[in-house]
């Protein structure tokens, strides 16, 4: 599967959907996409990894960096479930730093203004 990144706005928040392998070669593309979206000042940013087949440490580094840079001014979360994404995030402990959701709907429900 080819690697890709797409942004989708939901209200004043944005979902950055990722598909394919998120590794050393592709992590910079995700970092660039997140940086471009962050410049638009969303109230929330959700990185959806539900279609990622492989998550390497380089991809996890992008998520931690994005959380560090975005969280002061906007909410940040990651959709990751299953052995290729959710499990590595939990094993490394990233789920204790970044809000991780099992589904995009769950994340959107949590991020929706009350």
Secondary structure by P-SEA (a helix, b strand, c coil): cccbbbbbbcccbbbbccccccccccaaaaaaaaaaaaaacccbbbbbccccccccaaaaaaaaaaaaaccccbbbbbbbbccccaaaaaaacccccccccccaaaaaaaaccc
